[in-house]
Amino acid sequence: MAGYVLDEIENSTRPVKISRYTVPGIKDLPAAARKLIDDGCDLVIALGMPGAAEIDKQCANQASIGIIMLQVLTGKHVIEVFVYEDEAEDEGALLQMAQDR
């Protein structure tokens, strides 16, 4: 998903500085977003692809709550983009969904 986002940003009319931070798991997104904000980022896009299992959905929900708390505490926007593995019937449709979001 990051590739699609980077392509869109790089093709925009306004030049921007991009910082990228990869995390080991979806629940690490709020801490990574906080680090980026503390390092001077004005906007963070948090990308994640939670699995289809119930525990994966629960972890994604916890990450989402952390992201919401971060926005309230910092006054900065964090755009959350999650695509769940069970949202599409096949890999091609899932890939298209990730690209569209």
Biopython code that builds the backbone (N, CA, C, O; Angstrom):
import numpy as np
from Bio.PDB.StructureBuilder import StructureBuilder

atoms = [
    (1, "MET", "N", (0.821, -1.195, 0.000)),
    (1, "MET", "CA", (0.000, 0.000, 0.000)),
    (1, "MET", "C", (0.863, 1.256, 0.000)),
    (1, "MET", "O", (0.495, 2.265, -0.601)),
    (2, "ALA", "N", (1.994, 1.195, 0.664)),
    (2, "ALA", "CA", (2.845, 2.379, 0.750)),
    (2, "ALA", "C", (3.280, 2.848, -0.630)),
    (2, "ALA", "O", (3.395, 4.050, -0.871)),
    (3, "GLY", "N", (3.520, 1.920, -1.526)),
    (3, "GLY", "CA", (3.933, 2.292, -2.875)),
    (3, "GLY", "C", (2.893, 3.140, -3.576)),
    (3, "GLY", "O", (3.230, 4.112, -4.253)),
    (4, "TYR", "N", (1.631, 2.779, -3.419)),
    (4, "TYR", "CA", (0.549, 3.554, -4.032)),
    (4, "TYR", "C", (0.485, 4.964, -3.439)),
    (4, "TYR", "O", (0.312, 5.946, -4.161)),
    (5, "VAL", "N", (0.626, 5.045, -2.132)),
    (5, "VAL", "CA", (0.573, 6.340, -1.463)),
    (5, "VAL", "C", (1.739, 7.222, -1.919)),
    (5, "VAL", "O", (1.557, 8.397, -2.238)),
    (6, "LEU", "N", (2.930, 6.639, -1.942)),
    (6, "LEU", "CA", (4.105, 7.401, -2.360)),
    (6, "LEU", "C", (3.971, 7.893, -3.798)),
    (6, "LEU", "O", (4.349, 9.023, -4.106)),
    (7, "ASP", "N", (3.434, 7.049, -4.679)),
    (7, "ASP", "CA", (3.219, 7.465, -6.069)),
    (7, "ASP", "C", (2.279, 8.660, -6.152)),
    (7, "ASP", "O", (2.547, 9.617, -6.878)),
    (8, "GLU", "N", (1.179, 8.606, -5.408)),
    (8, "GLU", "CA", (0.212, 9.706, -5.428)),
    (8, "GLU", "C", (0.823, 10.994, -4.894)),
    (8, "GLU", "O", (0.620, 12.065, -5.465)),
    (9, "ILE", "N", (1.562, 10.891, -3.812)),
    (9, "ILE", "CA", (2.161, 12.088, -3.211)),
    (9, "ILE", "C", (3.225, 12.666, -4.142)),
    (9, "ILE", "O", (3.283, 13.880, -4.341)),
    (10, "GLU", "N", (4.056, 11.810, -4.705)),
    (10, "GLU", "CA", (5.125, 12.281, -5.579)),
    (10, "GLU", "C", (4.585, 12.887, -6.874)),
    (10, "GLU", "O", (5.247, 13.729, -7.482)),
    (11, "ASN", "N", (3.402, 12.474, -7.298)),
    (11, "ASN", "CA", (2.792, 13.017, -8.509)),
    (11, "ASN", "C", (1.908, 14.234, -8.233)),
    (11, "ASN", "O", (1.284, 14.769, -9.149)),
    (12, "SER", "N", (1.852, 14.670, -6.979)),
    (12, "SER", "CA", (1.045, 15.845, -6.656)),
    (12, "SER", "C", (1.765, 17.109, -7.124)),
    (12, "SER", "O", (2.956, 17.086, -7.433)),
    (13, "THR", "N", (1.033, 18.186, -7.168)),
    (13, "THR", "CA", (1.602, 19.433, -7.668)),
    (13, "THR", "C", (2.426, 20.158, -6.609)),
    (13, "THR", "O", (3.198, 21.059, -6.934)),
    (14, "ARG", "N", (2.272, 19.785, -5.389)),
    (14, "ARG", "CA", (2.969, 20.461, -4.294)),
    (14, "ARG", "C", (4.088, 19.566, -3.764)),
    (14, "ARG", "O", (3.823, 18.433, -3.363)),
    (15, "PRO", "N", (5.327, 20.047, -3.753)),
    (15, "PRO", "CA", (6.419, 19.212, -3.242)),
    (15, "PRO", "C", (6.317, 19.028, -1.721)),
    (15, "PRO", "O", (6.018, 19.975, -0.993)),
    (16, "VAL", "N", (6.564, 17.827, -1.263)),
    (16, "VAL", "CA", (6.529, 17.524, 0.165)),
    (16, "VAL", "C", (7.736, 16.671, 0.529)),
    (16, "VAL", "O", (8.294, 15.963, -0.309)),
    (17, "LYS", "N", (8.119, 16.754, 1.778)),
    (17, "LYS", "CA", (9.184, 15.895, 2.300)),
    (17, "LYS", "C", (8.522, 14.656, 2.892)),
    (17, "LYS", "O", (7.584, 14.768, 3.680)),
    (18, "ILE", "N", (9.003, 13.489, 2.519)),
    (18, "ILE", "CA", (8.411, 12.232, 2.980)),
    (18, "ILE", "C", (9.361, 11.544, 3.949)),
    (18, "ILE", "O", (10.544, 11.365, 3.657)),
    (19, "SER", "N", (8.831, 11.162, 5.103)),
    (19, "SER", "CA", (9.552, 10.336, 6.066)),
    (19, "SER", "C", (8.804, 9.022, 6.162)),
    (19, "SER", "O", (7.574, 8.998, 6.193)),
    (20, "ARG", "N", (9.547, 7.935, 6.208)),
    (20, "ARG", "CA", (8.913, 6.617, 6.233)),
    (20, "ARG", "C", (9.389, 5.845, 7.457)),
    (20, "ARG", "O", (10.568, 5.875, 7.809)),
    (21, "TYR", "N", (8.456, 5.156, 8.096)),
    (21, "TYR", "CA", (8.772, 4.399, 9.301)),
    (21, "TYR", "C", (7.989, 3.090, 9.240)),
    (21, "TYR", "O", (6.759, 3.107, 9.189)),
    (22, "THR", "N", (8.683, 1.971, 9.245)),
    (22, "THR", "CA", (8.040, 0.652, 9.185)),
    (22, "THR", "C", (8.005, 0.052, 10.587)),
    (22, "THR", "O", (8.974, 0.144, 11.340)),
    (23, "VAL", "N", (6.874, -0.563, 10.925)),
    (23, "VAL", "CA", (6.699, -1.160, 12.254)),
    (23, "VAL", "C", (6.502, -2.674, 12.129)),
    (23, "VAL", "O", (6.084, -3.163, 11.079)),
    (24, "PRO", "N", (6.802, -3.409, 13.195)),
    (24, "PRO", "CA", (6.645, -4.867, 13.132)),
    (24, "PRO", "C", (5.199, -5.345, 13.189)),
    (24, "PRO", "O", (4.885, -6.429, 12.698)),
    (25, "GLY", "N", (4.320, -4.548, 13.783)),
    (25, "GLY", "CA", (2.930, -4.965, 13.920)),
    (25, "GLY", "C", (2.007, -3.767, 13.971)),
    (25, "GLY", "O", (2.433, -2.642, 14.232)),
    (26, "ILE", "N", (0.743, -4.025, 13.719)),
    (26, "ILE", "CA", (-0.226, -2.942, 13.599)),
    (26, "ILE", "C", (-0.387, -2.145, 14.896)),
    (26, "ILE", "O", (-0.648, -0.943, 14.853)),
    (27, "LYS", "N", (-0.235, -2.803, 16.044)),
    (27, "LYS", "CA", (-0.380, -2.077, 17.310)),
    (27, "LYS", "C", (0.789, -1.137, 17.579)),
    (27, "LYS", "O", (0.742, -0.346, 18.520)),
    (28, "ASP", "N", (1.837, -1.217, 16.762)),
    (28, "ASP", "CA", (2.975, -0.311, 16.889)),
    (28, "ASP", "C", (2.771, 0.994, 16.119)),
    (28, "ASP", "O", (3.587, 1.909, 16.235)),
    (29, "LEU", "N", (1.707, 1.092, 15.343)),
    (29, "LEU", "CA", (1.458, 2.288, 14.537)),
    (29, "LEU", "C", (1.312, 3.566, 15.366)),
    (29, "LEU", "O", (1.889, 4.586, 14.987)),
    (30, "PRO", "N", (0.568, 3.564, 16.482)),
    (30, "PRO", "CA", (0.447, 4.821, 17.233)),
    (30, "PRO", "C", (1.793, 5.356, 17.733)),
    (30, "PRO", "O", (2.038, 6.561, 17.667)),
    (31, "ALA", "N", (2.657, 4.487, 18.227)),
    (31, "ALA", "CA", (3.967, 4.929, 18.720)),
    (31, "ALA", "C", (4.829, 5.453, 17.573)),
    (31, "ALA", "O", (5.527, 6.455, 17.727)),
    (32, "ALA", "N", (4.783, 4.783, 16.433)),
    (32, "ALA", "CA", (5.551, 5.233, 15.271)),
    (32, "ALA", "C", (5.029, 6.580, 14.772)),
    (32, "ALA", "O", (5.809, 7.463, 14.417)),
    (33, "ALA", "N", (3.707, 6.729, 14.750)),
    (33, "ALA", "CA", (3.113, 7.998, 14.326)),
    (33, "ALA", "C", (3.528, 9.115, 15.286)),
    (33, "ALA", "O", (3.815, 10.230, 14.851)),
    (34, "ARG", "N", (3.561, 8.826, 16.562)),
    (34, "ARG", "CA", (3.988, 9.824, 17.560)),
    (34, "ARG", "C", (5.432, 10.234, 17.317)),
    (34, "ARG", "O", (5.765, 11.417, 17.388)),
    (35, "LYS", "N", (6.289, 9.260, 17.029)),
    (35, "LYS", "CA", (7.690, 9.560, 16.749)),
    (35, "LYS", "C", (7.809, 10.482, 15.533)),
    (35, "LYS", "O", (8.579, 11.442, 15.557)),
    (36, "LEU", "N", (7.054, 10.197, 14.479)),
    (36, "LEU", "CA", (7.091, 11.030, 13.282)),
    (36, "LEU", "C", (6.600, 12.446, 13.570)),
    (36, "LEU", "O", (7.184, 13.419, 13.092)),
    (37, "ILE", "N", (5.543, 12.559, 14.340)),
    (37, "ILE", "CA", (5.027, 13.881, 14.710)),
    (37, "ILE", "C", (6.055, 14.635, 15.544)),
    (37, "ILE", "O", (6.290, 15.823, 15.323)),
    (38, "ASP", "N", (6.669, 13.943, 16.505)),
    (38, "ASP", "CA", (7.693, 14.580, 17.341)),
    (38, "ASP", "C", (8.907, 15.008, 16.518)),
    (38, "ASP", "O", (9.603, 15.956, 16.881)),
    (39, "ASP", "N", (9.157, 14.313, 15.416)),
    (39, "ASP", "CA", (10.276, 14.652, 14.528)),
    (39, "ASP", "C", (9.922, 15.759, 13.534)),
    (39, "ASP", "O", (10.744, 16.122, 12.693)),
    (40, "GLY", "N", (8.692, 16.299, 13.628)),
    (40, "GLY", "CA", (8.323, 17.448, 12.817)),
    (40, "GLY", "C", (7.346, 17.197, 11.689)),
    (40, "GLY", "O", (7.053, 18.120, 10.930)),
    (41, "CYS", "N", (6.832, 15.998, 11.546)),
    (41, "CYS", "CA", (5.854, 15.724, 10.485)),
    (41, "CYS", "C", (4.532, 16.422, 10.813)),
    (41, "CYS", "O", (4.070, 16.410, 11.954)),
    (42, "ASP", "N", (3.946, 17.021, 9.800)),
    (42, "ASP", "CA", (2.658, 17.694, 9.965)),
    (42, "ASP", "C", (1.482, 16.754, 9.767)),
    (42, "ASP", "O", (0.381, 17.018, 10.252)),
    (43, "LEU", "N", (1.709, 15.670, 9.063)),
    (43, "LEU", "CA", (0.658, 14.714, 8.746)),
    (43, "LEU", "C", (1.267, 13.323, 8.696)),
    (43, "LEU", "O", (2.372, 13.141, 8.185)),
    (44, "VAL", "N", (0.552, 12.348, 9.222)),
    (44, "VAL", "CA", (1.002, 10.956, 9.187)),
    (44, "VAL", "C", (-0.081, 10.124, 8.526)),
    (44, "VAL", "O", (-1.266, 10.299, 8.809)),
    (45, "ILE", "N", (0.321, 9.224, 7.651)),
    (45, "ILE", "CA", (-0.592, 8.256, 7.063)),
    (45, "ILE", "C", (-0.185, 6.896, 7.609)),
    (45, "ILE", "O", (0.914, 6.416, 7.333)),
    (46, "ALA", "N", (-1.065, 6.278, 8.379)),
    (46, "ALA", "CA", (-0.796, 4.982, 9.004)),
    (46, "ALA", "C", (-1.460, 3.895, 8.161)),
    (46, "ALA", "O", (-2.686, 3.836, 8.062)),
    (47, "LEU", "N", (-0.641, 3.040, 7.559)),
    (47, "LEU", "CA", (-1.139, 1.973, 6.682)),
    (47, "LEU", "C", (-1.031, 0.633, 7.386)),
    (47, "LEU", "O", (-0.035, 0.349, 8.050)),
    (48, "GLY", "N", (-2.062, -0.191, 7.237)),
    (48, "GLY", "CA", (-2.025, -1.514, 7.842)),
    (48, "GLY", "C", (-2.928, -2.482, 7.119)),
    (48, "GLY", "O", (-3.948, -2.097, 6.547)),
    (49, "MET", "N", (-2.538, -3.755, 7.149)),
    (49, "MET", "CA", (-3.359, -4.801, 6.558)),
    (49, "MET", "C", (-3.555, -5.907, 7.600)),
    (49, "MET", "O", (-2.821, -6.894, 7.621)),
    (50, "PRO", "N", (-4.564, -5.720, 8.465)),
    (50, "PRO", "CA", (-4.843, -6.729, 9.480)),
    (50, "PRO", "C", (-5.337, -8.031, 8.853)),
    (50, "PRO", "O", (-5.965, -8.035, 7.794)),
    (51, "GLY", "N", (-5.041, -9.112, 9.522)),
    (51, "GLY", "CA", (-5.481, -10.419, 9.057)),
    (51, "GLY", "C", (-6.979, -10.619, 9.228)),
    (51, "GLY", "O", (-7.695, -9.727, 9.684)),
    (52, "ALA", "N", (-7.432, -11.798, 8.855)),
    (52, "ALA", "CA", (-8.865, -12.110, 8.889)),
    (52, "ALA", "C", (-9.325, -12.661, 10.235)),
    (52, "ALA", "O", (-10.526, -12.691, 10.505)),
    (53, "ALA", "N", (-8.403, -13.092, 11.078)),
    (53, "ALA", "CA", (-8.766, -13.680, 12.370)),
    (53, "ALA", "C", (-9.326, -12.617, 13.312)),
    (53, "ALA", "O", (-9.006, -11.434, 13.198)),
    (54, "GLU", "N", (-10.152, -13.054, 14.227)),
    (54, "GLU", "CA", (-10.772, -12.133, 15.181)),
    (54, "GLU", "C", (-9.719, -11.378, 15.999)),
    (54, "GLU", "O", (-9.901, -10.195, 16.286)),
    (55, "ILE", "N", (-8.630, -12.038, 16.376)),
    (55, "ILE", "CA", (-7.582, -11.375, 17.157)),
    (55, "ILE", "C", (-6.925, -10.267, 16.334)),
    (55, "ILE", "O", (-6.534, -9.238, 16.885)),
    (56, "ASP", "N", (-6.801, -10.467, 15.026)),
    (56, "ASP", "CA", (-6.226, -9.437, 14.162)),
    (56, "ASP", "C", (-7.122, -8.206, 14.125)),
    (56, "ASP", "O", (-6.638, -7.075, 14.143)),
    (57, "LYS", "N", (-8.415, -8.432, 14.073)),
    (57, "LYS", "CA", (-9.372, -7.320, 14.069)),
    (57, "LYS", "C", (-9.356, -6.583, 15.407)),
    (57, "LYS", "O", (-9.494, -5.361, 15.452)),
    (58, "GLN", "N", (-9.187, -7.328, 16.482)),
    (58, "GLN", "CA", (-9.101, -6.711, 17.800)),
    (58, "GLN", "C", (-7.833, -5.856, 17.905)),
    (58, "GLN", "O", (-7.876, -4.747, 18.438)),
    (59, "CYS", "N", (-6.720, -6.363, 17.406)),
    (59, "CYS", "CA", (-5.470, -5.594, 17.415)),
    (59, "CYS", "C", (-5.601, -4.331, 16.570)),
    (59, "CYS", "O", (-5.101, -3.273, 16.954)),
    (60, "ALA", "N", (-6.263, -4.432, 15.434)),
    (60, "ALA", "CA", (-6.474, -3.265, 14.573)),
    (60, "ALA", "C", (-7.331, -2.229, 15.290)),
    (60, "ALA", "O", (-7.078, -1.029, 15.180)),
    (61, "ASN", "N", (-8.336, -2.682, 16.018)),
    (61, "ASN", "CA", (-9.177, -1.769, 16.783)),
    (61, "ASN", "C", (-8.372, -1.063, 17.862)),
    (61, "ASN", "O", (-8.542, 0.137, 18.080)),
    (62, "GLN", "N", (-7.500, -1.796, 18.536)),
    (62, "GLN", "CA", (-6.656, -1.188, 19.562)),
    (62, "GLN", "C", (-5.714, -0.160, 18.944)),
    (62, "GLN", "O", (-5.492, 0.906, 19.518)),
    (63, "ALA", "N", (-5.162, -0.476, 17.781)),
    (63, "ALA", "CA", (-4.297, 0.482, 17.080)),
    (63, "ALA", "C", (-5.087, 1.731, 16.703)),
    (63, "ALA", "O", (-4.589, 2.850, 16.822)),
    (64, "SER", "N", (-6.304, 1.533, 16.255)),
    (64, "SER", "CA", (-7.154, 2.654, 15.875)),
    (64, "SER", "C", (-7.443, 3.562, 17.067)),
    (64, "SER", "O", (-7.418, 4.786, 16.936)),
    (65, "ILE", "N", (-7.712, 2.979, 18.205)),
    (65, "ILE", "CA", (-7.952, 3.770, 19.417)),
    (65, "ILE", "C", (-6.695, 4.558, 19.788)),
    (65, "ILE", "O", (-6.781, 5.721, 20.181)),
    (66, "GLY", "N", (-5.533, 3.923, 19.663)),
    (66, "GLY", "CA", (-4.268, 4.615, 19.935)),
    (66, "GLY", "C", (-4.048, 5.778, 18.988)),
    (66, "GLY", "O", (-3.571, 6.837, 19.398)),
    (67, "ILE", "N", (-4.392, 5.587, 17.731)),
    (67, "ILE", "CA", (-4.243, 6.652, 16.732)),
    (67, "ILE", "C", (-5.179, 7.812, 17.045)),
    (67, "ILE", "O", (-4.789, 8.974, 16.930)),
    (68, "ILE", "N", (-6.401, 7.506, 17.436)),
    (68, "ILE", "CA", (-7.354, 8.557, 17.811)),
    (68, "ILE", "C", (-6.826, 9.339, 19.013)),
    (68, "ILE", "O", (-6.884, 10.568, 19.027)),
    (69, "MET", "N", (-6.317, 8.637, 20.013)),
    (69, "MET", "CA", (-5.768, 9.306, 21.198)),
    (69, "MET", "C", (-4.604, 10.214, 20.809)),
    (69, "MET", "O", (-4.484, 11.330, 21.315)),
    (70, "LEU", "N", (-3.754, 9.734, 19.914)),
    (70, "LEU", "CA", (-2.614, 10.525, 19.455)),
    (70, "LEU", "C", (-3.064, 11.819, 18.784)),
    (70, "LEU", "O", (-2.476, 12.876, 19.015)),
    (71, "GLN", "N", (-4.091, 11.742, 17.966)),
    (71, "GLN", "CA", (-4.602, 12.934, 17.295)),
    (71, "GLN", "C", (-5.115, 13.958, 18.306)),
    (71, "GLN", "O", (-4.877, 15.157, 18.160)),
    (72, "VAL", "N", (-5.812, 13.485, 19.316)),
    (72, "VAL", "CA", (-6.343, 14.380, 20.341)),
    (72, "VAL", "C", (-5.202, 15.015, 21.133)),
    (72, "VAL", "O", (-5.236, 16.212, 21.420)),
    (73, "LEU", "N", (-4.207, 14.232, 21.481)),
    (73, "LEU", "CA", (-3.102, 14.735, 22.299)),
    (73, "LEU", "C", (-2.183, 15.700, 21.547)),
    (73, "LEU", "O", (-1.652, 16.641, 22.137)),
    (74, "THR", "N", (-1.999, 15.469, 20.257)),
    (74, "THR", "CA", (-1.032, 16.271, 19.501)),
    (74, "THR", "C", (-1.680, 17.358, 18.643)),
    (74, "THR", "O", (-1.014, 18.315, 18.250)),
    (75, "GLY", "N", (-2.953, 17.219, 18.355)),
    (75, "GLY", "CA", (-3.605, 18.154, 17.460)),
    (75, "GLY", "C", (-3.170, 17.993, 16.010)),
    (75, "GLY", "O", (-3.380, 18.889, 15.192)),
    (76, "LYS", "N", (-2.570, 16.865, 15.693)),
    (76, "LYS", "CA", (-2.117, 16.563, 14.326)),
    (76, "LYS", "C", (-2.971, 15.434, 13.759)),
    (76, "LYS", "O", (-3.452, 14.566, 14.487)),
    (77, "HIS", "N", (-3.145, 15.472, 12.447)),
    (77, "HIS", "CA", (-3.939, 14.440, 11.797)),
    (77, "HIS", "C", (-3.115, 13.199, 11.510)),
    (77, "HIS", "O", (-1.969, 13.283, 11.069)),
    (78, "VAL", "N", (-3.711, 12.058, 11.763)),
    (78, "VAL", "CA", (-3.141, 10.773, 11.386)),
    (78, "VAL", "C", (-4.216, 10.076, 10.550)),
    (78, "VAL", "O", (-5.275, 9.708, 11.056)),
    (79, "ILE", "N", (-3.925, 9.907, 9.277)),
    (79, "ILE", "CA", (-4.882, 9.256, 8.386)),
    (79, "ILE", "C", (-4.666, 7.747, 8.495)),
    (79, "ILE", "O", (-3.600, 7.230, 8.161)),
    (80, "GLU", "N", (-5.679, 7.071, 8.959)),
    (80, "GLU", "CA", (-5.608, 5.617, 9.155)),
    (80, "GLU", "C", (-6.175, 4.927, 7.919)),
    (80, "GLU", "O", (-7.314, 5.176, 7.523)),
    (81, "VAL", "N", (-5.377, 4.066, 7.323)),
    (81, "VAL", "CA", (-5.809, 3.318, 6.145)),
    (81, "VAL", "C", (-5.564, 1.840, 6.416)),
    (81, "VAL", "O", (-4.439, 1.355, 6.296)),
    (82, "PHE", "N", (-6.614, 1.138, 6.778)),
    (82, "PHE", "CA", (-6.523, -0.297, 7.021)),
    (82, "PHE", "C", (-7.310, -1.033, 5.944)),
    (82, "PHE", "O", (-8.416, -0.626, 5.586)),
    (83, "VAL", "N", (-6.742, -2.108, 5.433)),
    (83, "VAL", "CA", (-7.425, -3.010, 4.510)),
    (83, "VAL", "C", (-7.355, -4.392, 5.152)),
    (83, "VAL", "O", (-6.271, -4.952, 5.318)),
    (84, "TYR", "N", (-8.492, -4.926, 5.504)),
    (84, "TYR", "CA", (-8.545, -6.227, 6.171)),
    (84, "TYR", "C", (-8.468, -7.351, 5.136)),
    (84, "TYR", "O", (-9.069, -7.268, 4.065)),
    (85, "GLU", "N", (-7.722, -8.395, 5.472)),
    (85, "GLU", "CA", (-7.508, -9.491, 4.532)),
    (85, "GLU", "C", (-8.798, -10.170, 4.088)),
    (85, "GLU", "O", (-8.843, -10.750, 3.003)),
    (86, "ASP", "N", (-9.836, -10.112, 4.897)),
    (86, "ASP", "CA", (-11.090, -10.775, 4.538)),
    (86, "ASP", "C", (-12.110, -9.834, 3.897)),
    (86, "ASP", "O", (-13.284, -10.184, 3.778)),
    (87, "GLU", "N", (-11.679, -8.662, 3.489)),
    (87, "GLU", "CA", (-12.593, -7.715, 2.841)),
    (87, "GLU", "C", (-12.853, -8.057, 1.385)),
    (87, "GLU", "O", (-13.827, -7.576, 0.806)),
    (88, "ALA", "N", (-12.014, -8.866, 0.791)),
    (88, "ALA", "CA", (-12.182, -9.235, -0.613)),
    (88, "ALA", "C", (-12.077, -10.749, -0.748)),
    (88, "ALA", "O", (-11.475, -11.428, 0.084)),
    (89, "GLU", "N", (-12.676, -11.252, -1.812)),
    (89, "GLU", "CA", (-12.715, -12.704, -2.010)),
    (89, "GLU", "C", (-11.416, -13.282, -2.564)),
    (89, "GLU", "O", (-11.097, -14.444, -2.310)),
    (90, "ASP", "N", (-10.671, -12.484, -3.314)),
    (90, "ASP", "CA", (-9.414, -12.996, -3.863)),
    (90, "ASP", "C", (-8.324, -11.934, -3.751)),
    (90, "ASP", "O", (-8.593, -10.773, -3.443)),
    (91, "GLU", "N", (-7.099, -12.355, -4.006)),
    (91, "GLU", "CA", (-5.946, -11.471, -3.843)),
    (91, "GLU", "C", (-5.983, -10.275, -4.800)),
    (91, "GLU", "O", (-5.580, -9.171, -4.432)),
    (92, "GLY", "N", (-6.458, -10.493, -6.005)),
    (92, "GLY", "CA", (-6.548, -9.394, -6.973)),
    (92, "GLY", "C", (-7.505, -8.311, -6.517)),
    (92, "GLY", "O", (-7.212, -7.122, -6.639)),
    (93, "ALA", "N", (-8.643, -8.721, -5.993)),
    (93, "ALA", "CA", (-9.623, -7.751, -5.493)),
    (93, "ALA", "C", (-9.087, -7.031, -4.260)),
    (93, "ALA", "O", (-9.344, -5.842, -4.070)),
    (94, "LEU", "N", (-8.347, -7.746, -3.429)),
    (94, "LEU", "CA", (-7.751, -7.136, -2.243)),
    (94, "LEU", "C", (-6.695, -6.106, -2.646)),
    (94, "LEU", "O", (-6.616, -5.028, -2.057)),
    (95, "LEU", "N", (-5.905, -6.434, -3.628)),
    (95, "LEU", "CA", (-4.901, -5.506, -4.133)),
    (95, "LEU", "C", (-5.561, -4.244, -4.701)),
    (95, "LEU", "O", (-5.085, -3.133, -4.466)),
    (96, "GLN", "N", (-6.643, -4.416, -5.437)),
    (96, "GLN", "CA", (-7.366, -3.272, -5.993)),
    (96, "GLN", "C", (-7.948, -2.415, -4.890)),
    (96, "GLN", "O", (-7.933, -1.187, -4.985)),
    (97, "MET", "N", (-8.465, -3.046, -3.836)),
    (97, "MET", "CA", (-9.029, -2.320, -2.705)),
    (97, "MET", "C", (-7.943, -1.492, -2.011)),
    (97, "MET", "O", (-8.171, -0.338, -1.647)),
    (98, "ALA", "N", (-6.771, -2.086, -1.832)),
    (98, "ALA", "CA", (-5.661, -1.369, -1.204)),
    (98, "ALA", "C", (-5.260, -0.168, -2.056)),
    (98, "ALA", "O", (-4.972, 0.904, -1.522)),
    (99, "GLN", "N", (-5.241, -0.340, -3.353)),
    (99, "GLN", "CA", (-4.876, 0.748, -4.244)),
    (99, "GLN", "C", (-5.920, 1.864, -4.205)),
    (99, "GLN", "O", (-5.562, 3.041, -4.219)),
    (100, "ASP", "N", (-7.181, 1.516, -4.159)),
    (100, "ASP", "CA", (-8.251, 2.503, -4.155)),
    (100, "ASP", "C", (-8.300, 3.323, -2.872)),
    (100, "ASP", "O", (-8.663, 4.499, -2.894)),
    (101, "ARG", "N", (-7.939, 2.710, -1.769)),
    (101, "ARG", "CA", (-8.004, 3.434, -0.507)),
    (101, "ARG", "C", (-6.887, 4.420, -0.394)),
    (101, "ARG", "O", (-6.783, 5.123, 0.611)),
]
sb = StructureBuilder()
sb.init_structure("model")
sb.init_model(0)
sb.init_chain("A")
sb.init_seg("    ")
for serial, (resi, resn, name, xyz) in enumerate(atoms, 1):
    if name == "N":
        sb.init_residue(resn, " ", resi, " ")
    sb.init_atom(name, np.array(xyz, "f"), 0.0, 1.0, " ", f" {name:<3s}", serial, name[0])
structure = sb.get_structure()
